[in-house]
């Protein structure tokens, strides 16, 4: 049984993959440029999620209006950990949350069919004061996963979850430095 709070992600020695869902206009412009550009909103918080299945639940497998395109955003682990070091849990007092450049929220992890599981997945809100660093310095690659998402969704809906499983990214426990564990799991 998984611990109640734990970061699971697709990562290597230098990078971690987080997922986001966008309108076709935002996704296509970003993919063409190889980075986020207008019409991406640089003036508001953007939420990144290392859990693929949580984003599938949130975007309804890329069928929710405004979330029809799913991008894998590969970012540096240094940037990921820098973002986490600036985070405040959304359950903190309202004044601390309002001042925080980065927000962290824990939500129930999801199965491939969207059922809530008994452990939590992290979401990280990159605020407008850090967003340019995120887009310009921390991101090292963008990949369109939309065709893969649609194929996995069709297989799962047709009752072939085992055939869909190889289309899902491999995620494993992300090794957090102790200082970040204390920050993210405090009061948990």
N, C-alpha and C positions, 0 to 999 in steps of 0.2 A: 504494500500500500504506500502510495506517495505521501511525503510530508504535506501538511496543510498548505504551506507557503514555500514555493520553490520556483526558481526560474529555470525553465526548460527551453532550449533554443537550438538552432542549427548554427554552429560556429566552428571556426578553426583557430589556429594559433594566433592570428592577427585580427580576424573579423568576426562579426556576428550578423545574422540575418534577422531583420524585423520586417513586419508586413504592414501594408496599408492598402486601402481600397479607395479608388478615386473615380471621378467622371472620366469618360473617354478623352475629353479635351485636355485635362490635366495630365493624364497618363501618357497620351501620345506626345505632348510637348516635352515632357520630361524624358521619355525614351529617345526622342529625336536628339535632344541636347545632351543626353547622358547625365543629366542632373536636373534638379527641380528649377523650373523657370515659370514665368507667368503662363497660364492663369493660376498657378499655385499661389496660395495666400501666405505671404511672408509676414503679415501683420497679426496673425492669430495663432493660437496653439494648434499643434499637430500631434496626433496620438500615434505612437508606434507600439507594435505588439510582437514579441518574439514567438508567440503561440499561433501557429498557422490555423489550428482548428477554432481558436477563439475568434479570429478574424473571419473565418468562414461562417460562424454563427452570426457575428455582427453584420456581415455583408450579405447574408443569405446566399452564400456561395456565388457572390458577384452578381446577384439578381436584384439587390435593393437599389432603388433609384439614387443616383449620385455615387454609387459604389460598384459600378459595373466592371471596373478593371482592377485587378489585384496585382500589386507590385511587390516583389521581394527587394528589399532595400538592404544592401550589404554595406555595413558601416564598420569603422574600426572599433576594436574592443576598447581601445584607449578612449575614444569618444563616448562609447556606451557607458563606460565606467565613470567618465567625467560627468555625463548627464546625470547618472544615478547619484553621484556625490553632491549634486546641487538640488536633489529632490526633497520634497516634503510630501508625506502621505496625505491624501485627500481627506483623511479622517482627522487630521490635526485641526487646531483651532482656525477659524475662518481668516483671521488676520495673517497667520503664518502661511496659509495656502495662497492668499491673495498676493503676498510678497514673493513667493517662491518662483524661480525661473523655470523649474521643472516640477511636474506633479507625478506622483505614483499612485496608482489605484490597483487594488486586487479584486478580481472578479472570478466567479466559478469557472474553472476550465470546462471545456465542452468535448463531447464525444463527436465522432464523425456524423452522427445523426442529430447533433445539436443538444443532446441531453446534458444538463448540468452535472458535473462530476463532484466528488467530495473533496477536491483540492482546488487551489486557486492559481490563477495565471496573472502575470503582471502586465499592466499597460503603463506606458510612460508618455506623459504629455510634455512635449518640448515647447516651451513658451516663446513668445515673440522676441524676447531679449537674447535668446540662445539659438533661434531658428536659423539664422544665417551661418552660424558656426556648424550646426547640424548639416545644412544643405551644402555648404561650400568646403568644409574641412573634414567632416567625419564620414560622409558617404563616399564609398569607393566604387559602387556599381548599382545599377537598377536592372531588374529582370521582370518582364511581363509574364506572369503566371496564369493569366486569364484562360488560355486554351486548356491548360492542365487542370485548372479549377473546374471548368465546365465539364470536362471529361470525368473527373472524379465525382462530381455531383451527380451526373447522369448514372454512373455505375452504382453509386450508393443508393440513389432513389429507386433503381431497378432491382435492388436487393443483392447487389454484387459488391458488398463492402470489402471483401477480401481482394477482389480485383482492383479496387480503388486504392487500397493501402499503399502499393508501390509508388503511386503518384503523390503521396503526401511526403513533405520534407521530414527527414530524420531529425528528431529533436532529442537532446539529452540534457542532463543537469548542467547548468552553467556554473562554473566555479567562481563564486564571488569572493573578493578579498574580505577579511573579517570586519573591517571598518564599514564596508557597505552592507554586510549582513546585519550589523547592529543598527544601522540607519533604516533599512528597509523592513526588518522584521521586528523592530521595537514595538512592544505592546501586542504582538501577535501571539 
